[in-house]
Amino acid sequence: MVKFIFALHNHQPVGNFDEVFARAYEFAYLPFVNALKSHPSISFSMHFSGILYDWLEKNRSGYFETLKEMSSTGRLEIIGGAYYEPILAIIPPVDQAGQIKMMRDYIEKKFSRSPRGMWLAERVWEPQLAAVLADAQAEYAVLDDSHFFSAGLQPDSLSGYFYTEFSGKSLKVFPINHKLRYMIPFSDPEKSIEYLKTFNETGATLVMADDGEKFGMWPKTHELIYRKGWLEKFLNLLEQNSGWLKTATFSDCLDSEKPKGLVYLQTGSYYELTQWALPPEASARLSKIWKNSPDEQKPFLRGGYFRNFFSKYPESNRLYLKMLKTSAAVHSVAPGSAEARTALWKAQCNCGYWHGVFGGIYLPHIRREIYKNLITAETIAHNNGDDSPFRILLEDWDYDGEPEIFVECKNAFFALSPAKGGGLWEWDYRPGRVNWLSVMSRHKEAYHGEAPAESISVHEAGSAAKCREKIFQDWHLRMCLLDHFLHPGTSLDNFESAQYGEQGDFTLAGYSVDSVVQGKDASILLSREGSVWENGKKLRLRIEKNLTFKTDASWSAQYSVRSLNDFPAHIWFGSEFAFGFSEKQACLKGAENSITEKVFSDRVYGNLKLVFDRPVDLWSFPIETASRSESGLEKTYQGSVLLANVKTSLQPGEVFKMTVQIMPYVP
């Protein structure tokens, strides 16, 4: 007898569009359950994230009632988890326990039974989770067989469940059979049945657990599974072979079988994620090695692990570290605030912290929602703290050996990196719950070399010619107040494509912090002496940036560029700004000459105003990334870059000055 555990994980990220929830429901969640209703002898298991439970209760209550009815008979096992689908290993222990309890309490209330098992987001495992889950009253977790292969177990030994432990606290773990995961639903149903039958003599218990969205939501799967009848045929075959093949839930297995042994599992996830977590060059090498390796070697091949995404994408690291700081603030300053706690937990939803085959961190609306919730929680914590106008902190926040500077007041939070060009990379406007500087740089990805630019599909209104645009890559992170000295022949197109002559060494260089003043306003003076090349001649310049932050969330930068030469210097200076507008129409590509004021209108965020004390030329272009999704390469708007630039000549000792004020603006 072979036991087959058929399990699905259903989830939509916090901040996803309502129409995506609705489409996933109509194309995947509803038809799958309807199909199972017609086969009452088949047992199965399902996990829903709390985000999806909330949406279903509010928008599709009839479906929710169907789940409760099927659960009450015992044929459907509801799997627990952490409510807002975080990567459990990366969030603080207090939030781990809180999110698991929130899901447990919800399931007990809605389904009148306690969940025995835990679904781990992206099946990301770290050894200490055995103790975390045991403390949270979970009996079992479901992991990929690649975890077990790394521990030296053979594929034919992976049946049923195993024990693991950490610090003397034990947990049962079920391996997911990767062959079944790949076959179902993409191979003929008969092939899956034939594969299951090869285990008949050993009496194995095999698990197929994967995303529910691939049962109708992924490209072409709805037609395959429902219109062409794949699922109905598969369910019929399960019933027709019930003499030797029995469907079961995880609890059925726990109640009727003994563990297969003790295993210690190293950090990991499913193989694909370990490849995505690597830097692009290493990821491409691993892909090549995998393709050229015989099957018996593949179980021992693995890439990085989830935390590598924080070094691969600095934008992810910023979100992660802000989440940790916000958690500490909420639990120390506002522990009794349910609103702050809920916002924090929503911000821990994993989808915006990484990137694989789906958009992930490249989806601006997902990042925007993370920031919105973090800012909400942070604001509540701030309002429960001291009432000083400003708090300024110098701290090596991202563990690069150099301090960052943080400026906080009631209405705003600012973050800048003196060691990285003196760039400003976060400006939270708290009344609007928005980080105006949430942009994503154009990173190199391993898959950029796998397909020509012509394959890019644009999922927005626009001409087909956009699909053939070149994939640009940035040579530095996009921030505000990065200082450029342009080659005389530079055009806007050159600057947009990051293919131009940078004549200075200021953009990525470290600035010294000369003064920090905290009073009615907060001010920070940064400076650097560096070099600029002019027609083969080396110039020496000193830049001072005097930044002023006000309690109304506005800020300004006063530039002084001094010539340290004993001969005339001719320079083309530009200060870069990167704003995370919600839509490209807020700031299109263009060049304006001799302007002193510019207002940008954003239908989501409101208006943003820049005021210069002298005429400048203002270049602008949208940041568009080419990132992979389940539908192929997508071009996605991430924000816009502005370059306020001036051509000038400096006599020995002469100083060029420019001041810019930036503020949220109400006409």
N, C-alpha and C positions, 0 to 999 in steps of 0.2 A: 504493500500500500504506500502510495506517495501522497503526502499532504502538501497542498499548495496554498500559500498565504498571499492573497491579492490585495495590495494596499496602495492607496493614492494619497498624495499630499496636495492640498488645494490652498492657494495663497495669492493675494494681490498686495502690492506694497502700499504703505501709508502714502497718501498723496497722489495715487494713480487716478486717472480720469474716470469719472463715473461710467462713461460709455465703455471703457475697457472692462470694468466689473460686469456690466450688463452683457457685453459680448461673450465674455468667458462663461457666464452663467448660461446663456442661450446655446452656445456652441459646445460646451464641455460639461459643466457641472450638472445641469438639468438632464440632458439626454443620457448621461452615464447612469444616473440614479434611476431614471425611468426604465432603462434597459434592465437593470438589476431587479426592479420591482416585478418584472415578468418572469424572473427565475428565482423563486423563493427558496429553493434548496441550496443556493450558492451563498456561502459566507464570504465576507470581505471586511476590510478595515479602511478607515479614512481619518485623515487629519485635516483640520481647517485652522488657519491662523485666526487669531482673534479679530484682526482687521476684517476678514471675510465673514466671520460670524456676525459682527456688528452690521455689515452691509446686508447680509441675508435677512437678518431679523427685521431690519428697517424696510427693505425693498422687496423681498421675496419670502414672506413669512410662510407661505404654503409649502415651499421646499423645506424650510426648517422643520415644519411639522412632519413631513415625510421622513426626514432623518431621525427624528425622535421615535417615530413609530417603528422604523426598521431596527433602531438600537434597542428598543424595548423587548424585541423578540430574541435578541442575542446573536442574530446573524450579521449585524453590523457592529464592529468595535470602533468606538471613538477614541482616537489616540490623543493624548495630551501634548503639551509643549509649553513654550514661553509665549505669552499672549501676543505680543507685537512682533514676533518672529525675528528676534535678534540672533546674531551669532553668539551663542550663549557663553562661549569661552572668553570673549573679549569684553564683556560688560562686568561691572563691579559685582562682588558677591551679593550685596544687599539687593541689587536689581535682579540678579539671577533668581534669588529666592522669591522676590516679589512678583516677578512676571510669571513664574511657574505656578505660584499660589493663585494668582489672578485667573489663570486658565483652569486650574483644578476647581476652584470655586465656581467658575462659570459652568463647566461641564456638569458638576454635581447638581447645580441649580436647574439647568436646562434639560439634562438627560437623566437625572435621578440616579446617577452612578458615578463612582470615582474612576478616573482614567488610571489604568495600570502602567501604561507606557508613555514614552516621551519621543516626540519627533524633534530631531535636532536640525535647525536650519542649515541647508546645504550639506547636511551630514558632516559638519565640521567637528572633529573630535580632538580633544586634548585629554591626557590621562586623568587630570584632576576632576574631570566631569563625572567620573564614577562616584566620587564622594558627594559632589554637588547634587546629582540626581537622587542618590540614596537619601540624602538629608531632606530632599523635597518629596519623599515617599513614592518615588517612581520605582517600579520593579524592573523595567526593561527599556532599552533604546534600540533603534534600528540603524545599522551602519552598513556601508558598502563593503563588499567582500575584499576590496583592495586593502582595507585596514588589516584584515586577517592574513592576506597574502604577505604583507610586510612583516608580519609576526612569524612567518615561516610555515603557515598552515597550507595544506594542499587543497586544491579546488574540490576534490571528491570527498573531503572530510567536512566540508562546510554545510552542515545540515542542522536544523533546529536552532538551538541557542547555546551560548557559552556564558561562563561567569568571568567577570573581570573585577578588579578592586583597586582602591586607592586609599592609603592610610587606614586600612582595615575595614573600609566600607565597600560593600559589594553591589554589583549591578549585573543584570542579565543583558546580553547583547545578541541581537539577531543579525546574521550577515545577509545582505541583499545579493542575489545571484545576478551578476552583471550580464550574463548571456541572456537571461530572461528579460532583463531591463532593456537590452538592445533589440531583442526579437519582438517584444510586445510594445506597440501594435504594428511594427513595420515589416514583419515577416508574415507569411501565410499562417493562419491559426493552427493548421495541422502541424507546422514545424515546431511550434511551442509545445504542443501535445506530445509529439514524438520525442522531443528533448526531455520532457518530464518523465516519459516512460522509461528512459534509460536508467532512471534511479529506482525503478520498481523493485528490483531484487534487494536493494539495500534498505528500502523503507525510509527514504529521506523525507525531510520537511524543507521545502524550498520557498524562498520569499522573492516576490517581485514587488518592489515598492518604488514609486517614482512620481513625478509631477502629474497632477490631474489635468493640467492644461494641455498635455500632449495627447489627451483623449478628446480632441475636438477643437482646441484653440490654436495649436501650432499650425503653420501653413500646410494645407492640403489634408490635414488629419480628420477634419469633420466629414469630408466627403468619403474618405477611406473607411472610417470607423462606423459611421451611421448610414450614409447614403448607399455605400457599397456593401454594408452589412458585416464588416469585420467583427465588431463586438458581438453581435447576435450569433454569428457563426461560432465564435470562440466560446461563448457561454453555452451554446448547445453542445459543443464538443466536451466541455467540462461535465455536463450532465450525462452525456452518452457514455463517458468513460468512468462513471462513478464507481464501477466495480473495483477499480484499482487506484482511482484518483479522487481524493477528497479535498474539498476546499475547507479552509479553517481560518480562524482568527489567531492573533498572537496569544491571546488568553487561552484559547483551546490548547495550543501547544504547551504553554506553561503548566496547564492543569493536567496534562496527560503524558508529558515526556520529561525525562531527566536531562540535565545539562550535558553537553558533549565534552566539557572540560573547562579548564582555567586558561585564560589567554590575557596577555598584556599587550595593549594596542598603543602604537606610537601616534603622534600627531598626524592628522591627515584628513582627507575628504575623498570624494570620488576622483578618479584619475584626471579627468578633464580639468577640474578646478586647480589641481596641483600644477598643471601645465600653464593655465592662465595666470597663475600667481607669479610666475617667473618674469624677469625682464625680457623684452621682446627677442633679443638675440638668443638668450638661453632657451626661451620657449620654442623658438624655431629649431634649435639644435635638438631639443628633446623630441619634438614632433618627427624629425627626420630619423632619429635613433629608433623611435617606436615603430615607425613604418618598416624599417629595415631589420627589426629584431624578430627572431623566431618566437612562436607563441609561448614556449616554455620559459623564455626570459622576461616576458612582459610583466608578470606579476611582481617582479622586483624593480621595475622602473617606476619612478615617481618624481614629481617636481618639487615645488616649494609647498608652503602651507599658507593658510588664510592670512596670517599677519603680514606676509610678504606684500600684500596689496597696499599696506600703509607706507612701504618704502617705494613701491612701484609708482604710486600716484600720490604726490604730496597733498593734493586736494582731499584725498581720502584720509590721510594722516591728520590733517587739520580738523576734519569732522570728528574723527575718532578721539583726538585729544580734547577737543571742545566738549564732546560728550562726557568724557571722564571728569573734566573740571566741573561741568554743570551738575553731574551726579553728586559730586562731593559737596557742592554748594547747596543743592536742594536738600540733601539728607542732613546737613549740619545746620543750615540756617532756617529752612522752611520744611522740617520733617512732617509737619501736620497738614501740609497743603496737598490735597488730592489732585488739584488742578496742575500743580507743578510736577508732581510725580507722574501723572498720566502723560503730560506733554513730554517729559524726559523719556518715558518708556516708548512712546510713539517714535521719538527721534532715534531710538536704538534699532528700529527695523533695518534689517541687514542690506536691503537692496541697493541703497545709495552709497555703499561703502566699497564696492568692488565692481569688476566688469569681467564678463565671460562671453557667453553666446548671446546674452540679452544686454540691453543698453546699460543698466546699472548706473554707475556714477556718471556716465555720459548723458543721462536723462536729466535735464535741468529742473523739471518740475518735481522730480523725486528729491534732488538735492535741496531745492527750495523748501520743500515740506520738512526736511530734517532741520534745516536752519530755523524755519518758523517755529517748530516745536522746541528746539533748544533755546531760542531767544525768549519764548514764552516762559519756559521754566527758569531761565537765568534772570529774567526780569522780576519774577515773583520772589526769587531768592534775594536779589539786590534790594528790593523794596522792604524786605524783612531785616536787612542789615543796617549798617550805620548810615547816617544821613549827610555825610560829607559830600560836597559838590563833585569831587573827582577822586578816583583811586587810580594810582599809577603803579604798575608792577613791572619790574625787570626780571625775567626768568628765562632759563633755557628750556623753553616749552616743548620743542620738537627734538631735543636730545641730539643736537648737531654740534655741541660745544660752544655755541654762541647765544647770547641772550636775545630774546625778543622783548618788545615793549608793549604793554597793554594799558589802555586808557579807558576807564569806565565811569559813566555817570548815569543818572536816572534814565536819560533818553537814548543813550548810545553806548556802544562798545567798539573800540578800535584796536587793531593789532598790526604791528609793523615789525619788519626785520632789518635792523641796521646792517647786519652782515650780508644781506642779500640785496644790495643796491639801495638800502634805505627804503624798501618798498612797503607800501601799505596794502595788506591783503584781506583785511576784514573791516567792514564798517556796518555794524548792526544798527539799524534805525528801529529802536524798540517800539515806538508807538505803532509802526506799520508792520512789526514782526518780520523784518526783511534784512538780509545781508546784501547791501547794494553791490558788493564786490565778489559775489559768488559766481565765478567763471571757471571754465575748464580749459586748460591749455591744450594745444593740439599735439598730443603725445604720439610717439612712434609706437605702432602695434605690430606684433609678429605677422598678423594676417594682412597687413598692408602690402606685403610682397607676394601674397597668394593670388591676387586678382588685379587686373588693370583698373585704372580709375573709371573706365567706361562702365564698370559693373555697379557703380554706386547708384542706388535707387533713392530718389528724393521723395519723402513721404510728406510733401507739402505742396501747395500751389506753386507752380513755376515751370519754366521751360525745360525740355529734355536736355538742353545743352548743359544745364547744371550738373547732370550726371557725369559729364565728361571732364569736369574740372579736376585739376591736379590735387592730390592729397598733400596739403602743406603740414609741416611740422615746426613747432616753435623751438627755438634754441634757449629760451628762458621761460620761467613761469610768468604768466600774465598777472601783473599787479599795477597798482597806482604808484606814481612818483618814481618810476624808473627813468634814468637819465641817459639820453642818447646824443651822440654826435654823428651826424649823417654825412656820408660821402656826397660830394657836390652833384653827382649824377643820379641820386636816389629819387625814385618816383613813388607814388602811393602804391602802385602795383608791386613794386619791389618790397616795400615795407610790409605790405599785407602778406606776401608770400614768405617773409623772413629770409629773403635772398637779396641782401643789400650790403653795402660796405659800412660796418660800424667802426667809426674812426677813433672812438674813445675806449677807455677801459673802466668806465664807471658803472655800466648797467648791472653787472653781477658782483661788483666789488663791495667790500665792507666799508661802511661809514662809521666814523667814531661818534659817540654820543657825548656832545660837549656840555649840554645842560638839560636838566629836567626841572620844570617849574610847575608847582601845583598850587592853584589858588582859585580865584573866581573862574578863570579859564585854565586849561592845561597847555603847556607849551614844551616842545622838545626841539633842541637844536642839534642837527646832524651835519657833519662836514667830512670832506675827503679831498685830498690832493691827488691828482692823477694826470694821465697823459692823453693827448689827442694828436692824431697825425694829420698834418695838412700838407698835401703835395710832397710827401716824403720827409717832411720836417716835423720834428717832435715838439709839441707844445706842452707846457705845464700849466694846469688850471687848478683852481680851488673852488669847490662847490660847497655852499652852505644852504641847507634846507631848514628853515625855521617853521615848524608845524605848530599850529594853534588849533585846539579843540574846544568847542563851546558846549554849554549845557543844553542848548536847543538841538544838538546833534549835527550842527554845521561844523565845517573845518576849513582851514586854509593852509597854503604852503607859500612861504616867501622865499624865493630863490635869489641867491647872489652867486654869480659866476665871475671869479676874479682871474685876470691874466697874471701869471707869475713869470712872464717872459720879458726880455729887454728889447723886443721887436714887436711889431703889430701882428695880431692873431686874427684870422678870419675863420669863424666857426658857424656851423649850422646846428643849433641846439634844439633838442626836443624833450619834453617831459611827457611820459606815457601814462595814460589812465586806462583802466579796464573795468567796465561796469557790467554787472550781470542783469541786464534788462530782461524782462519776461518774454519779449518778442522782438524779432529783428526789425520790425517797422519802427521801433522806437529810436533806432540809430542805424541808418543805412550807410553804405559806402559813399564817401564823398570828400571833397576838399573845399574849404571856405577860407577866403583870404581876409586878413586884417579885421578880425572880429574881436570884440571885447566881452561878448555875452552870448551864452547858448543855453537854451532850455530844451530838455528832452521830456517827452510825454510818454508815460508808460501806463497802460490801462489797468495793470495789476498793482504796480508799486506806487503810482502817482507821478509827480513831476520832479525832475532833478535839474538844478540850475548851476552853471559854471559862470563865474565873473572874473575877467582878467583886468589887471590895472594898466595894461598896455595892449595894443593890437597884436594879435598872433594869427598865424595860419593854423587852421584846425583840420587835421586829417581824421577820417574815421573809416572803420571797416568792421564787418561782423566776424566774430570768431566762429568758424564752422568746423566741426570735427567729423571725420569719417569713421564711424564705429560700427561694430558688428551687432546684428540683431538676429532673431530667428528668421527674419525675412531677407537677410543679406546685409550688405553695407548700407548704412543710412547716414545721410548728411544732417547734422543736428546743430541748431543755433545755440551757442553757449554764452553769448554776451558780445559786447562791442569794445573795440580798442579805439582810443582817441590819442592823437599826438598833437599837443600844442607846441608848435615849432616856430623858431625865429632865426633868421640869418643876420649876423651882426659882426662887426669888427671891434676888436679891443686893443687899445693902446697899452703899453707897459703899465701894469698896476691898475688899469681901468676895471670897473666892475659893471657887469650886466645884471639888471635886476628885473624880476618878474614875480608878481603875486597872483595866485588864483584862489578864489573862494568857491567852495562846493557846498550846496545846501539842498535839502528837500524843499520843494517850492510849491506854494499855493498861490495861484494868480489872484 
